[in-house]
């Protein structure tokens, strides 16, 4: 049995990703981001009119480390769309600038302001 199979933090992450179309694991909350990178992703999502759930990793050290292990991605924030890991701040901003993020949301059936 792998560590991932019996990890309650991974179970929680999987549940959040399953229960919400768009999930942002971030430092702080969408209303009060606690780092510039989280704030930048919040701004992108808000500007696009996407409904999402922000999860503050600062309130739970095991979640803060667990999300990094879960995605095998070293930084926070982390954006998930329909269960798929999209990336962190730089990737989200690049995808938004190129139009790829809008396409991803459209392809996944996630409503945006433009739709």
N, C-alpha and C positions, 0 to 999 in steps of 0.2 A: 504494500500500500504506500503510495507516495505521500509526502508531506502535504501536498496541495489537497489531497482527498479528505484529510482529517483536520483541516485547519478552519476553526470557527471564523476567523477574520475573512478568509477566502469565501466561506459560505455567505457571509454578510455581503461582501462585494458582489458575488454572483447574484444574490437576491436583489440587490439594488439595481444592478444592470438589467436584470430580467423584468423587474417591476416598473421601470421608467424608460421611456423611449430615448431620452437624452439625459445623461448623468455627467456632472462635472465634479470630480474629486479635486478639491481646492483648499487653499489656506484662507480661512475666514468663510464668510457667507456671501451670496450674491449681492446683498445690500451693503455689506461691509467687508470687502476683500482685504486680506491681511498681507498681500504681497502684490507687487506690480504685475507679475506674470499672470496671477489669478485674475486680477482686475482687468487685464487686457483681454482675456478669454471671455470674461463676463460681458465686457463691452461689445465684443464681436457678436455673442449670442443675443444680447439684448437688442443690438442694432438690427439684427436679422429677424427679431420677433419670435425667436424659438422658445418654446416652453421647455424648461429643463429643471432638474433637481440638482442643487448644489449641496455637496457633502463636505463639511469642514473637517479636514484631517487633523487639525490642531487640537481638537477636543479629545482625540483618542490616539496615543502614541502607537498602539499596535496597528491601528488602521493606517496611520501615516507611513509606517514601514511596510505594512502588508500590501498596500496598493502598489508600491514600487516592486515588490516581489511578484505580485499577481500578474502585472503587465510586463515584467522584466524591463521596466522603463525607469530611469534613475531620478526623474524630477516630477514635481507637482507644479501646476495642475495637470490633470489627465482627463481627456474628454472621451466619453463612450457614446456611440449612437447605435441604437437597436442591438446592443450587446457586443458591438465591435469597437475595439480600441482604435481611436482616430489618431491621438497624439497629444503633445503638449502645446505650450504657448506658441512657439515659433512655427510649428506645423499648422496649427489652426489659423494663425495670421496669414501664412503663405497660401493656404487653401482658400481662405476668404478673399484674398487679393486676386487670385487667379480664377475665381468662380467655382473652383472644385467643391468648396464647402456647400454652396447652394445646391450643386448637382447631387452631392451625397445626401443632403436632407431630402431633396425631391425623390431620389431613387429609393430612399428608405421610407418614404411616406410620412416624413416629419414636416408639419406645416411651418412656413416662415411668412413674414410680412409680405414678401414679394409674391407668394403663391396665391 
